[in-house]
Amino acid sequence: MSAAPTGTRRTAGVVLDLDDVHLIRKAVGGTVNDVLIAVVAGALRRWLEERGEPVDGCAPRALIPVSRRRPRTAHPQGNRLSGYLMELPVGVADPLRRLAAVRTAMDRNKDAGPHRGAGAVALLADHVPALGHRLGGPLVGQAARLWFDILVTSVPLPGFGLKLGGHPLTEVYPLAPLARGQSLAVAVSTYRGRVHYGLVADAQAVSDLGRLARAFTEEAETLITVCGP
């Protein structure tokens, strides 16, 4: 998922039914988030295969941010960002085995906790002076592609319907920033009974982003088929 930055962008959106996601989760166990990450892995596999690129052994490293709410007595108040690193099982051919691999990796990360591994790096931000952030921020941005290949982030939304200019919003697509040297970022939100994926890509590195978006839908349909009654 790495490429020389061009400064150009493409975006795409994908909609899944949240009831279908729950159907898959109930059939195989795990969490809704496990299913959503497995859909990302399967979609990437389909897309790479259609491009004629090798997928055997392919396991791009994903950064999965985690927002941790501070206790009411903590200072300063607000959320604290952490995250997990995991290898997406793109090289696994069977969709159920891919989902099982995602679930195992996420369980391992949760057992280790956000104070270890990738989470520990993010938590250091609380203890670095402001000058360190100003000097180190650009260096971290340059080094992002050395730490992970793709960002897969969940963006929480309120449970009630949103409005814009007095008109109800029926779909809300989250968009995540691209780190320097990376070609794709994936964000996902649940809103009004639906799952919305927002894809952001370097326009030159991923000229067929629409095909990748369709692969998300195809992968979800495959999981529904193998998990259905």
Long-range contacts (C-beta under 8 A, 24 or more apart in sequence): 1-60, 1-149, 1-150, 1-182, 1-183, 1-184, 2-145, 2-149, 2-181, 2-182, 2-183, 3-181, 3-182, 3-183, 3-202, 3-204, 3-205, 4-181, 4-205, 5-178, 5-180, 5-181, 5-202, 6-202, 6-203, 6-204, 6-205, 8-202, 8-203, 8-204, 9-178, 9-200, 9-201, 9-202, 9-203, 10-200, 10-201, 10-202, 10-203, 10-206, 10-207, 10-209, 11-173, 11-175, 11-198, 11-199, 11-200, 11-201, 11-209, 12-198, 12-199, 12-201, 12-209, 12-210, 12-212, 12-213, 13-171, 13-173, 13-196, 13-197, 13-198, 13-199, 13-213, 14-196, 14-197, 14-199, 14-213, 14-216, 14-217, 15-171, 15-194, 15-195, 15-196, 15-197, 16-194, 16-195, 16-197, 16-216, 16-217, 16-220, 17-193, 17-194, 17-195, 18-190, 18-193, 18-194, 18-195, 19-193, 20-220, 20-224, 21-195, 21-220, 23-224, 23-227, 23-228, 24-99, 24-223, 24-224, 24-227, 27-227, 27-228, 28-96, 28-99, 28-100, 28-103, 28-227, 29-103, 30-99, 30-102, 30-103, 30-106, 31-103, 31-106, 32-190, 33-106, 33-154, 34-99, 34-102, 34-103, 34-106, 35-99, 35-223, 36-154, 36-188, 36-195, 37-62, 37-64, 37-86, 37-88, 37-102, 37-106, 37-152, 38-95, 38-98, 38-99, 38-102, 38-103, 38-223, 39-216, 39-219, 39-220, 39-223, 40-88, 40-152, 40-186, 40-216, 41-88, 41-89, 41-90, 41-92, 41-98, 41-102, 42-95, 42-98, 42-215, 42-219, 42-222, 42-223, 43-212, 43-215, 43-216, 43-218, 43-219, 44-88, 44-90, 44-212, 44-215, 45-90, 45-91, 45-93, 45-98, 46-215, 46-218, 46-219, 47-208, 47-211, 47-212, 47-215, 48-90, 50-211, 50-215, 51-208, 55-90, 55-91, 56-91, 57-91, 58-90, 58-91, 59-87, 59-88, 59-89, 59-90, 59-91, 60-87, 60-88, 60-90, 60-149, 60-150, 61-85, 61-86, 61-87, 61-88, 61-147, 61-148, 61-149, 61-150, 62-86, 62-87, 62-88, 62-148, 62-149, 62-150, 62-151, 62-152, 63-118, 63-147, 63-148, 63-150, 63-151, 63-152, 63-153, 64-109, 64-152, 64-153, 64-154, 65-122, 65-151, 65-153, 65-154, 66-114, 66-119, 67-156, 68-114, 80-123, 80-126, 81-122, 81-125, 82-114, 82-118, 82-119, 82-122, 82-123, 83-114, 83-118, 83-119, 83-121, 83-122, 84-109, 84-114, 84-117, 84-118, 84-119, 85-109, 85-117, 85-118, 85-147, 85-148, 88-150, 88-152, 95-219, 95-222, 95-223, 95-226, 96-223, 96-226, 96-227, 99-223, 118-147, 121-147, 141-179, 141-180, 142-180, 142-181, 144-179, 144-180, 144-181, 144-182, 145-179, 145-180, 145-181, 145-182, 149-182, 150-182, 150-184, 150-185, 150-186, 151-176, 151-177, 151-178, 151-179, 151-182, 151-185, 151-186, 152-186, 152-188, 153-185, 153-186, 153-187, 153-188, 154-187, 154-188, 154-189, 155-187, 155-188, 155-189, 156-189, 157-189, 157-190, 157-191, 161-192, 162-191, 171-196, 172-196, 173-197, 173-198, 174-198, 175-200, 176-200, 178-202, 184-212
